[in-house]
Amino acid sequence: MIDVREPDEYRAGHVPGAHPAPLSTLGAVVSALPGDEPVYVICASGNRSGWAAEQLEALGVDAVSVAGGTAAWTRAGHSLDRGAAAEAA
């Protein structure tokens, strides 16, 4: 899973296991994405991730936008990790 929000949004709270990949760096991470399984794309509400998933699909990546984003994740009672990721996508 990649999180396409800005770094400060990611640090404030992200889905456990999501790797940061802000929209401005999306093209740079394409080669690091798995080619044999879907890549889930998340943002705050689903708008940015929808756009990012479309862009990734155009580049041949099997990308799925997470409906509702991190907002829906927390509304469902799931916790968020805070801080920076150990490594980027």
C-alpha positions as CSV (number, residue, x, y, z in Angstrom):
1,M,0.0,0.0,0.0
2,I,1.2,3.5,-0.8
3,D,0.0,6.7,0.8
4,V,0.0,9.6,-1.6
5,R,-0.6,12.3,0.9
6,E,2.0,15.0,1.8
7,P,4.7,14.0,4.2
8,D,3.2,16.0,7.1
9,E,-0.1,14.3,6.7
10,Y,1.6,10.9,6.6
11,R,3.6,11.6,9.7
12,A,0.4,12.7,11.5
13,G,-1.2,9.3,11.0
14,H,-1.1,6.6,8.4
15,V,-2.4,3.1,7.9
16,P,0.1,0.6,9.3
17,G,2.3,-0.8,6.5
18,A,1.5,2.0,4.1
19,H,4.6,3.5,2.4
20,P,4.8,7.2,1.7
21,A,4.7,8.2,-2.0
22,P,3.4,11.8,-2.2
23,L,1.8,12.7,-5.6
24,S,4.8,14.8,-6.5
25,T,7.0,11.7,-6.3
26,L,4.6,9.2,-7.8
27,G,6.5,8.8,-11.1
28,A,9.7,8.1,-9.2
29,V,8.3,5.1,-7.2
30,V,6.7,3.3,-10.1
31,S,9.7,1.0,-10.7
32,A,9.7,0.0,-7.0
33,L,6.1,-1.1,-7.0
34,P,5.3,-4.9,-7.3
35,G,4.4,-6.0,-10.8
36,D,2.7,-9.3,-9.7
37,E,0.1,-8.0,-7.3
38,P,-2.3,-5.1,-6.8
39,V,-1.0,-1.9,-5.3
40,Y,-3.4,-0.2,-3.0
41,V,-3.3,3.6,-3.0
42,I,-4.6,5.6,-0.1
43,C,-5.0,9.3,0.8
44,A,-7.2,11.2,3.3
45,S,-10.6,10.7,1.6
46,G,-10.1,8.8,-1.7
47,N,-9.8,11.8,-4.1
48,R,-6.1,11.9,-4.5
49,S,-5.7,8.1,-4.4
50,G,-8.3,7.8,-7.2
51,W,-6.4,10.1,-9.4
52,A,-3.1,8.4,-8.5
53,A,-4.5,4.9,-9.2
54,E,-5.6,6.1,-12.6
55,Q,-2.2,7.4,-13.4
56,L,-0.5,4.2,-12.2
57,E,-3.0,2.1,-14.2
58,A,-2.0,4.1,-17.3
59,L,1.6,3.1,-16.6
60,G,0.7,-0.6,-16.4
61,V,0.5,-0.9,-12.6
62,D,-2.5,-2.9,-11.1
63,A,-3.6,0.0,-8.8
64,V,-6.6,0.1,-6.5
65,S,-7.8,3.3,-4.8
66,V,-8.8,2.7,-1.2
67,A,-12.4,4.1,-1.0
68,G,-12.8,6.6,1.8
69,G,-9.0,6.8,2.6
70,T,-7.6,7.1,6.1
71,A,-10.7,8.9,7.2
72,A,-12.8,5.7,6.5
73,W,-10.1,3.6,8.1
74,T,-10.3,5.5,11.4
75,R,-14.1,5.7,11.3
76,A,-14.1,1.9,11.1
77,G,-12.2,1.8,14.4
78,H,-8.8,1.0,13.1
79,S,-5.7,2.6,14.5
80,L,-3.1,4.6,12.7
81,D,0.7,4.6,13.0
82,R,2.4,8.0,13.5
83,G,5.7,9.3,12.4
84,A,7.9,8.8,9.4
85,A,8.2,5.5,7.6
86,A,11.4,3.4,8.0
87,E,11.8,3.4,4.2
88,A,9.9,4.8,1.2
89,A,7.8,2.7,-1.3
